[in-house]
Amino acid sequence: MDHRELVGLLAWRDFRVRYAQTFVGVTWAFFNPLVNLLILSFVFNRVAGVGTQGTPPLLYAAAGILGWTFFAEAASRAGESLMGNQNMVRKIYFPRLALPASAVVASLPDLVVSLLLVLLMLLIQTWWAPSQLYGLIFLFPLLILTAFTAGTWISALTIRFRDFRFVVPVLLRLGLFAVPIAYPLSQIPAQWQGIYCLNPLVGLIEGFKWSLLGLPAPSPVVWLGLPVLITLFITGLYLFHRVERYAADHL
């Protein structure tokens, strides 16, 4: 079987299982980003009074949370993919990398649903910037690559260190506030922005806000995370292939 076909079949299976016997099906994908959106908007805009560059606060947070929600869900599912398919890994041989890859692919419908929610909010708010929507063509592949990279690291480290699976949810909760979703990059002190932007998600989040909201182009410093992403991608693949040799014995 072709590797791409295998990834597609596994992704379709994961997607069906996730929403099997649910009352509203895939529309559950609305609720997770919506809850996070309300929390972030309340904390940063209502409580802390952080500015949103002249954009309605709820819409500003919605554009920022689009990429984060997909990353968090896809990376988490990819990280659990080997543990969740122990019987398959033990019994038959196949490229183990297909499991985290399929978990990321299976999360794409949720990304589409979240994007539709943001576009609906844009229409309601009449805050439309069609001239910059082309940026999504470049941002989505980078977002998928980022989620896949994190997933390979998490899955490899989870096999090597079982306790790591309990650390991941904590890191993801902290990450929700550590990336500029409901606040602009300008809130970070200038002397720390270079280090802050080494996180690949910073450039992606800023890019989504630029593309969807028609904001000024982000500073080039936000793309300092791209070399970091490429490095993590290569080293993540190397680590994963090292770990998968004895994955069946450790599951």
C-alpha positions as CSV (number, residue, x, y, z in Angstrom):
1,M,0.0,0.0,0.0
2,D,1.3,3.5,-0.9
3,H,2.3,5.5,2.2
4,R,0.0,8.4,1.3
5,E,-2.9,6.0,1.0
6,L,-2.1,4.5,4.4
7,V,-2.0,8.0,6.0
8,G,-5.3,8.8,4.3
9,L,-7.0,5.6,5.6
10,L,-5.7,6.1,9.1
11,A,-6.8,9.7,9.1
12,W,-10.3,8.8,7.9
13,R,-10.5,6.1,10.6
14,D,-9.4,8.6,13.3
15,F,-11.9,11.2,12.2
16,R,-14.8,8.8,12.1
17,V,-14.0,7.4,15.6
18,R,-13.6,10.9,17.1
19,Y,-17.2,12.0,16.2
20,A,-18.9,8.6,16.1
21,Q,-22.2,8.6,18.0
22,T,-22.0,12.3,18.9
23,F,-25.2,14.3,18.6
24,V,-23.8,17.2,16.6
25,G,-20.8,15.6,15.0
26,V,-18.1,17.8,13.6
27,T,-19.7,20.9,14.9
28,W,-18.1,20.1,18.2
29,A,-15.0,21.6,16.6
30,F,-16.6,25.0,17.2
31,F,-16.8,24.7,20.9
32,N,-13.2,24.2,21.9
33,P,-11.9,27.3,20.1
34,L,-15.0,29.2,21.1
35,V,-14.4,28.6,24.8
36,N,-10.7,29.5,24.6
37,L,-11.6,32.6,22.6
38,L,-14.0,33.9,25.3
39,I,-11.5,33.2,28.1
40,L,-8.6,34.9,26.3
41,S,-10.7,37.9,25.2
42,F,-12.0,38.3,28.8
43,V,-8.5,38.0,30.5
44,F,-6.5,40.1,28.1
45,N,-9.0,42.7,26.9
46,R,-11.5,43.1,29.7
47,V,-9.3,42.5,32.7
48,A,-5.8,43.5,31.6
49,G,-7.0,46.1,29.1
50,V,-4.6,45.1,26.4
51,G,-5.0,46.9,23.0
52,T,-5.9,45.1,19.9
53,Q,-4.6,47.4,17.2
54,G,-8.0,49.0,16.5
55,T,-9.7,45.6,15.9
56,P,-12.7,44.4,17.8
57,P,-11.2,42.4,20.7
58,L,-13.3,39.2,20.1
59,L,-12.4,39.2,16.4
60,Y,-8.7,39.9,17.2
61,A,-8.6,36.9,19.5
62,A,-10.5,34.7,17.0
63,A,-7.9,35.3,14.2
64,G,-5.1,34.5,16.7
65,I,-6.6,31.4,18.1
66,L,-7.3,29.8,14.7
67,G,-3.8,28.5,14.3
68,W,-3.2,27.7,18.0
69,T,-6.3,25.5,18.3
70,F,-5.2,23.4,15.3
71,F,-1.6,23.2,16.5
72,A,-2.6,22.1,20.1
73,E,-5.1,19.5,19.0
74,A,-3.1,18.1,16.1
75,A,0.2,17.9,18.1
76,S,-1.5,16.3,21.1
77,R,-3.2,13.7,19.0
78,A,-0.1,13.0,17.0
79,G,1.9,12.7,20.2
80,E,-0.6,10.0,21.5
81,S,-0.8,8.2,18.2
82,L,1.7,5.5,18.9
83,M,0.4,4.9,22.4
84,G,-3.2,4.8,21.1
85,N,-2.3,2.2,18.4
86,Q,-0.3,-0.2,20.5
87,N,-1.9,-3.4,19.1
88,M,-1.2,-2.3,15.5
89,V,2.4,-1.3,16.2
90,R,3.1,-4.6,18.0
91,K,1.4,-6.9,15.4
92,I,2.3,-5.6,12.0
93,Y,5.1,-3.7,10.3
94,F,4.3,-0.4,8.6
95,P,6.0,3.0,8.6
96,R,5.3,4.2,12.1
97,L,5.6,7.8,11.0
98,A,2.2,7.3,9.3
99,L,0.5,7.4,12.7
100,P,1.4,11.0,13.8
101,A,1.0,12.1,10.1
102,S,-2.5,10.7,10.0
103,A,-3.4,12.3,13.3
104,V,-2.4,15.7,11.9
105,V,-4.4,15.1,8.7
106,A,-7.4,13.9,10.7
107,S,-7.4,17.3,12.5
108,L,-7.7,19.3,9.3
109,P,-11.5,19.2,9.2
110,D,-11.5,20.9,12.6
111,L,-9.2,23.6,11.1
112,V,-11.6,24.2,8.3
113,V,-14.5,24.5,10.7
114,S,-12.6,27.0,12.8
115,L,-11.7,29.0,9.7
116,L,-15.4,29.1,8.7
117,L,-16.2,30.4,12.2
118,V,-13.6,33.2,11.9
119,L,-14.8,34.1,8.4
120,L,-18.4,34.2,9.7
121,M,-17.3,36.6,12.4
122,L,-15.6,38.7,9.8
123,L,-18.7,39.0,7.8
124,I,-20.8,39.9,10.8
125,Q,-18.3,42.5,11.9
126,T,-17.8,43.7,8.3
127,W,-14.1,43.5,8.9
128,W,-13.0,42.1,5.6
129,A,-9.5,42.2,4.1
130,P,-9.7,40.1,0.8
131,S,-6.4,41.5,-0.5
132,Q,-4.4,39.7,2.3
133,L,-6.2,36.4,2.5
134,Y,-3.7,35.0,0.0
135,G,-1.4,34.8,3.0
136,L,-3.3,31.7,4.2
137,I,-1.9,29.8,1.3
138,F,1.5,30.0,2.8
139,L,0.5,30.0,6.5
140,F,-1.5,26.8,6.5
141,P,1.3,24.5,5.2
142,L,3.6,26.0,7.8
143,L,1.1,25.5,10.5
144,I,0.6,21.8,9.4
145,L,4.4,21.3,9.4
146,T,4.7,22.9,12.9
147,A,2.0,20.6,14.3
148,F,3.5,17.5,12.7
149,T,7.0,18.5,14.0
150,A,5.7,18.8,17.5
151,G,3.8,15.6,17.1
152,T,6.9,13.6,16.1
153,W,8.8,15.0,19.1
154,I,6.0,14.3,21.6
155,S,5.4,10.8,20.3
156,A,9.1,9.9,20.4
157,L,9.6,11.4,23.9
158,T,6.4,9.7,25.1
159,I,7.7,6.3,24.1
160,R,11.1,7.0,25.7
161,F,9.8,8.7,28.8
162,R,6.3,7.6,29.7
163,D,5.8,10.5,32.2
164,F,6.1,12.9,29.3
165,R,2.5,12.3,28.3
166,F,1.4,14.0,31.5
167,V,3.6,17.0,30.9
168,V,2.2,17.8,27.4
169,P,-1.3,19.0,28.5
170,V,0.4,21.4,31.0
171,L,2.7,22.8,28.3
172,L,-0.2,23.3,25.9
173,R,-2.2,25.1,28.5
174,L,0.7,27.4,29.2
175,G,1.3,27.9,25.5
176,L,-2.2,29.3,25.1
177,F,-1.0,32.4,27.0
178,A,2.6,32.3,25.8
179,V,1.8,33.1,22.2
180,P,0.4,36.4,21.0
181,I,-3.2,35.3,20.5
182,A,-5.3,38.0,22.2
183,Y,-2.5,40.5,22.5
184,P,-0.1,42.1,20.0
185,L,3.6,41.4,19.8
186,S,4.3,45.0,20.9
187,Q,3.3,44.0,24.4
188,I,6.5,42.1,24.6
189,P,9.5,44.3,25.7
190,A,11.6,45.1,22.6
191,Q,14.8,43.6,24.1
192,W,13.0,40.2,24.5
193,Q,11.2,40.1,21.2
194,G,14.0,38.4,19.3
195,I,14.1,35.5,21.8
196,Y,10.3,35.4,22.0
197,C,10.0,35.1,18.2
198,L,12.2,32.0,18.2
199,N,9.0,30.2,18.9
200,P,7.7,29.3,15.4
201,L,4.1,29.8,16.5
202,V,4.7,33.5,17.1
203,G,5.2,34.2,13.4
204,L,2.3,32.0,12.4
205,I,-0.1,33.7,14.8
206,E,1.0,37.1,13.8
207,G,0.7,36.0,10.2
208,F,-2.9,34.9,10.6
209,K,-3.9,38.2,12.2
210,W,-2.3,40.1,9.4
211,S,-4.0,37.9,6.7
212,L,-7.4,37.8,8.2
213,L,-7.7,41.2,9.8
214,G,-5.9,43.4,7.3
215,L,-3.4,44.6,9.9
216,P,0.0,46.0,8.9
217,A,2.6,43.4,8.0
218,P,4.3,42.0,11.0
219,S,8.0,42.8,11.7
220,P,10.5,40.5,10.0
221,V,11.7,39.5,13.4
222,V,8.6,37.2,13.8
223,W,10.1,34.8,11.2
224,L,13.1,34.1,13.3
225,G,11.3,30.9,14.3
226,L,11.5,29.4,10.7
227,P,15.1,28.2,11.0
228,V,14.1,26.8,14.4
229,L,11.2,25.0,12.9
230,I,13.3,23.4,10.1
231,T,15.9,22.3,12.7
232,L,13.2,20.8,14.9
233,F,11.6,19.1,12.0
234,I,14.9,17.4,10.9
235,T,16.0,16.4,14.4
236,G,12.4,15.3,15.2
237,L,12.4,12.9,12.3
238,Y,15.8,11.6,13.3
239,L,14.7,11.0,16.9
240,F,11.5,9.4,15.8
241,H,13.3,6.9,13.6
242,R,15.7,6.1,16.4
243,V,12.8,5.4,18.8
244,E,10.5,3.5,16.4
245,R,13.1,0.7,16.2
246,Y,12.2,-0.5,19.7
247,A,8.7,1.1,19.9
248,A,7.0,-2.3,19.8
249,D,9.0,-3.5,22.8
250,H,8.3,-0.4,24.9
251,L,4.5,-0.2,24.3
